[in-house]
Amino acid sequence: MTTSRSAAKAPRAAYVCDACGHQPPKWLGRCPECGEWGSIIESTVTVGASGRVVSSRMPAEPARPIAQISAAPARAVATGVGELDRVLGGGLVPGAVVLLAGEPGVGKSTLLLDVAQQWAAGAGTPSLVVSGEESVSQVRLRAERLGALHEKLYLASENDLGTVIGHLDAVRPGLLVLDSVQTVSAPGTEGVPGGVTQVRAVTAALVTIAKERGIATVLVGHVTKDGQVAGPRVLEHLVDVVLHFEGDKHSSLRLVRGVKNRFGAADEVGCFEMHEGGITSLPDPSGLFLTRYLEPVPGTCVTVAMEGRRALVTEVQALIGAEVQGSPRRTVSGLDSARLAMVLAVLERRTKQLKLYNREVFAATVGGIRLTEPSADLAMALAVASGGLDLAMAPHLVAIGEVGLTGEIRRVGAVGRRLAEAARLGFKVALVPPGCGPDGASGMPKGMEVVEVGNLQAALQSAARASASS
């Protein structure tokens, strides 16, 4: 008996890593791609015939001219949490799927429980929180602490996707919070909960349901050791919005950073404060990153950092230790250690006033914020010079600019917005790169002296004059 060449071939054995999706040619004890032990599982793959033509069929809804399509169903609905709405671009869009990822204990569940309560109170439709990690009693305890008890806020504890869909049929919510997507399994899908196959299947099913029923959906995701979203990269492509929830456990500051947003700006940042009563929005967080001194103190300088589109006035502190034998320590907190090492080398080489090769240097930010952009270089250099020369900077001085290897001060973006925020907080003198002063930029704040400095030596001289006149 002969078979047609167009018939599908018999299933063959295949192997796939349940942690990262890598497909090795044979079974291995450890995945060569991600290094996970015991994650290689066997699956079956059916190889179909090649060259098969797919026949056309009538679509469920015909294509229409774009001018005839209403945009009303895609209008954002405010969640009632101002800083989250800022990052989302106005609120949650019905049918949109949001992925919120963050480290354990940073406050993801607390924030989303508050969002669910605000939605139930103001949106007119119920909200459903499905927890795969906690029981409903444990979630209720947190809700009591937050004051998030509303008759339209529903709780469930499930790990099965079919049961989650059953809750959606019964409650018919306008908002679904699933905490977390790695704890839910899809029936009939290979792999363990949290694996690549399961996470992909669960997310794809929830995205389809959210689009069909117009349910705003927020999925909580885990992160890896280096802070990236755990699971397959396709997870970020399936959802509409990807948010990172960041914060130091030893600080009350929390940041929600937009990474992907189909409905608004993808570089926006929301600020929150974590406290015993829960988490609250910080519409004006600049005061958290400054220290008010009765008398000027050497080793400090203020800069203005950009977090997304938001300007944050931030203090940089530096402490210069005594001379040591061997290799001195270079310790940072909230700053980039590589940029500090570069700034120290440029300071010692180009200014001829500081000898730092055999002295320990400690540099830090205030309030738990992390500065990684080059615009903080000038403030870092002035703070180190202030500490090394025992010269206190003027309390009303801010410094903005990137430092080059030749000691030049390079231009940075959004200088006007940075200076406006500094002027609002009462700063009077600003050191900026060439071309960013009154002659090179428009909209300079009134009452602020903007001084252009071309190199580190000029910056030190201008800072010394401002300190002497204060």
N, C-alpha and C positions, 0 to 999 in steps of 0.2 A: 504494500500500500504506500502510495506517494503522498507527500504533503505539498501544499502550495508554497512557493517562495515568499509569498506575501504574508504567510501566517506568522504569528509571534513566536519567538524562540522560547524555550523552556526557561523557567527561573533559574538563576545561578546565584551561588553564594557570594556575598559581598560583606565588607567590613567597614564600619564607620565609627568615628569617635563621638561618643555621646556628649562630650564637653565642648568641643570646638567644631565638629562637623567634618574633620579631615577623614579621607577615605584611603587607608593604606591598602596595599595589594594583598596582604595576609594579616592574620591575627597577630597582635603584638601585646606584650604585657604593659607597655607604656607608649602613649601617643607621641610620635616624633614631632608633632606640630606644637602642642601645648604642654607636653611633659606630664600629663595626668596619668596616674597609674590605674589600671583596671577599668578604663573607660571605653575600650574597643569592644563593640558588640557586633554580632552577626545579623545581617539582614538579607533579604532576598530582593533581587532586582530583575524585572522582566524586560528583556530587550525587544522592542517592537520592530516591525518591518520598516525599512528605510524607503523613502520616496513616496510615502503615502500622502495622497491629496486630501485635505480637510474640506469637506463640503460646507457651503454657506447655509445660514439659517436666519430667520427673521428675528430681529432684536426685540426684546421686551418693550422698549421705549424707543421710538425713532429719534434720530438726531434732529435738533431744531436750531434755527438761527440764534446766535448768542444774544442778540438784542431782545429776543422773546423770552429769555430765561430769567426768572426772578431771583434776585440775590437775598431776599428776605429770610429764607430758611438758614442761611449761613451767617446771619448777624450774631455777633458775640453777645453772650449774656453775662453780666457782671457777677462774679462769685461773692462779692461783699468783702473780700480780702484785697485791699488796695494794692499792695506791692505785688501780689501774684497776678492781679489783673494788668498791672503795668508790664510785666514780663510777657504775658499771654497776648498782649495787644488789645486789651479792652475787656477780656473775659473768656469764658469757654464757649466755643461754637457748638451748637447741637450737632451730634454725629461725629465730632472730632475725637481723636484718640491721643491722649497725652501720656508720655512716658516720663516719670519722675524717678531719677536715680540718685542715690547718695549712700554714704557709709552708714553702717549700723549705729544707731543711737543718736544720729544727727537731728532727728525730729521729723522725719517724713510722715509717720503715722499721725503725729500730733497736728501737724499743719493740715493734712487732708481731712482729718476729723472736724477741724474748725471750718474748712471749706464746705464740707458736706452739711454741717449745721447751718451755715450762712445761706447755702443754696436752698435748703428746706424751708428756711424762714422767709426768703425773699423772692425766689424764682417762681413760686407757684406750683412746682411739681415736686414729688418726693425725691429723696436721694437715698441711695443704697450703698452701704459700706460692707464689702465682703472681705473678711480676713481669713487668710490661710495659715497664719502664724499664731494667732491668739484666739481664745474663746470669746464668745459674746459678753461674758461676765467681765473679762479683763478689759475689753474695749469700753464697757459701760463704766468701769471705774475711772478710766481716763476721761470719759465724757463728763462725768460728774465734776472732776477737777477743772475742766475747761468751761463748764457751764453749757455744754453742747447737748442739751436734752430737748428735743423737739419731736412733736408727734408725727411729723413727716420724715423723720430721719430713721431709716431702717437698718438693722444690723443682722449679719449672718456670718457663720463660720463654716466655710466649705473648702474642699480641695479637689472637687470633681467639677469639670467644666459643664457637664450636662445638668448638674444640680444648680450651678450658678445661673445657667440660662433659664431653669425653672423658676428661680427667684425673680428674674427679670420679667417673666410672664405674669407672675403673681403681683408684684409691686408696681410695675410699669413706671420706673423712675425716669427722671430727666437727667440724673447724674449717677454714674456708677464709679465707685472707687474699689479697685481690686488690689489688695495688699497681701502678698505680692504675686506677680505673674509667675515667678519661679516655683511657687508652691502648688500651683494648680496643674492637674493632668487632664489630658484629653483622652476619652475612651477610644480604644482601637488604634492608638498611635504608639509606636515603639518607643522605648527609652524610659528613663526614670524622670520624675518631676524635676524641673530645673535644667534638664539636658537640652541640647540644641533642637532635637526633633520635637520634643514636647512644647518648649517655649514658642517655637515657630508656629506649631499647630494651634496652640491656645490663643496667641496674639492674632493670627489670621482669622480665626473664628470670631473673636470679639470685635475686630475691626469691621468685619462684614455685618455683624448684628448692629453695631453702633451706627453704621451708615444707613442701614435699612430702617431702623426705628428712630433715628435722630437722638440717640442717647449720648450725651457728653461723657466720655470715659477717661478715667485716670488710672494708669497702671503703675504700680510701684515696682521698681527694678533694683537688683543688687548691683554692686560694683566690684571690680577686681582689686588686687592689691595696689595697682598703680592709679586707681581712681576712674578707670574707664567702665562703661556700662557692660555688665556681664552678659554672656550669651552671644548668639550669632549677630554679626553686623546687620543682617537682614532685618533684625528686630527694629533698629532705628529707621530703616527705610519704610517699614510697614506703617508706622505711626505718623501722625501729623505734626506733633510737637515733641521735642526732647528737651527736658530740663534737668539740670544738675543742682542738687541741694548740697551746699558746701558749708563747712564750719568747723572750727576747732572745739573739741569737747571741753577745753579749759576756758573757753570764751563764750560770752552770751551772744555774739554776733553770728548770724546765719545769712547766707546768700543763696538766692535762687537765680541761677544763670541759664539763660536761653542758649541752646546749642543749635536747634532747628525749630523753625516756626513757619508753617505755611500760611498763617493768617496775620503775621506782623513781623516786626524786626527780630532778627535772630541773635542780636548782640546786646539785648537788654538785661539788666540785673535788678533784682528786688532784694531789699534789705529787711531782715527780721531780727527781733531780739527774743532770745529764749530765757524764760524765767519760771519760777515755781508754778505760776498760774497758767502756763501754756506758752504760746508764741504770739507775738504781736508785730504788726508792720511798723517799719521805721521810715516814714517819708522823708525825714531830714536826719540822716545818720552821721553827718560830718563831725558833730561834737564828740562822737565816740572815739575818734582817732586823734584827738589832741589832748595835751596835758597843759593845764593852766598853771604857770609858775608865778610866785610872788616876786621873784627876782630872776633875771635872765640866767640861764644855766649853760655852760659850755657843753658841746657835744650834741646839740639838737638843731634841726632845721626842718622847715615845713615845706611840703610840696603839694601839688594837686594831681591826683591820679584819676584816670578815667576807667570806670567799671561799666562797660557797655556804653551807654549814652549819658551816664551819670557822672558828674564831677564830684570827687570826694577829697576834701582837704585832710591831709594825712601828715603826721609827724614822724620823722626818721631820727632815731637816736643812735649815737656811737660812743663807745668807751675805748680809750686807748690805754692798754696796760703797760706795765714796766718792761724793760728790756729783759730778754730771756736768751739762754743759750740753745742752739739748735733751731728747730723749725717752730716759729710762733703759731699760735692758734688763730684761725679766722672763723669766728662763729657768728651765724646769722639766725634771725627769727623773723619770718615774714618777708624776707628779701631773698634775692637770687645770689647764692654764694659765688657763682662764676662772675657775675657783674661786680660784686664787691671786690673780688681779687683784681679785676681789671681796673677799677677805679683807684684802688690803692697803688697799683703800679704806675698809672698815669700821674697821680698826685705826686709820687716820689720823684718821678722822672722829669715832669714838666714844670713843677712849681719851684723846686730847689729849696723849699722851706721845711719839708717834712722828711724825716728818716723813719720809715715804717718797716723796713725789712726784718728787723729783729724785735719788733714789739707786737704784742697780742692785740687784736682788734675784735671788738664785739659790736655788732650792729643789729638793730631791731626796729620794728614798727610798733605803733601803739594801738591797742584795741583789738588785736587779732586779725587785722586785715593783712592780705598778702599782696605785695607789690612786685610785679614781674615785668612791667613795661619799662622801656629805656628812659622814659621821661623823668624817672626818679633818680637818675644818675647824678645830676647836679646837686640835688639836696643831699644825697648820700656823701658826695665828695665834700660839701660844705660842712656836714655834720662831723665827718672824720677830721677835717682841718680844724674845725672849732674845738674838738676835743684834744687834738694833738698840740695846738697852739695855745690852749686854755683861753680862747676868745669866745665869749658868748655872742650868739647871733641876736639881732634885733627881734623882739617878739612879734613885730608886725611885718616880718619879711617872709616871702615865699620864693622858692627857686624851682624853675621848670626847665628841663632840657636834657638832651642826651649827650653824654661825654664820649668823644672819639679818642682813638689811640694817640693822636698827636696833640691832645689837650683841647681841641676845638669843641664848641658847644653847637650841637646840631638841632635843627628844627624838629618839632613834634606836632602832632595834630591837635585840633580843638583847643587852641590856646585861648581864644576869646571866651569860650565856655568855662575854661579853668579859671581865668582871671575874674570872671563875673562871680563865680562861687567864692573865690578868695575875698573879693571886695565885699560880698554880702556878709561875710563873717568878720569883717573889720580889719583886714590886712591892708597896709598902706603902700608897701614897696614890693615890686615883683622883679626878679631877675629872669629874663627870657632869652632865647637864642636870637641871633641876628635875623631881621626880617619879620619878627613877631611883635614888634613894638608899635607905637602909634603911627609910624610912617608905613609899616608893612602890613597892618591888619586894621580892620574896621571894627567899630563897636567896642572900643576900649572903655572900661568902667571909669566913671568920673571919680575924682578924688584919690586915685591910685597912681603912684609914680612907677612907670614901667621902664626898666633899664635893660637895654640890649647888651649882652656880654658875648664876646666872640670866642673867649678861651677861658680856661680855669684860672689863670693869673688875674685876668680882668674881673672874673666873678668874685675872687677872694678880695680884691681891692674894693669893689662895689659893696660887698657885704660888710667889710670893715668900716667903710664910710657910713653906711646905714646904721651900723651898731653904735658908732661914735656920736651920731646925731640924735639917737633915740634917748 
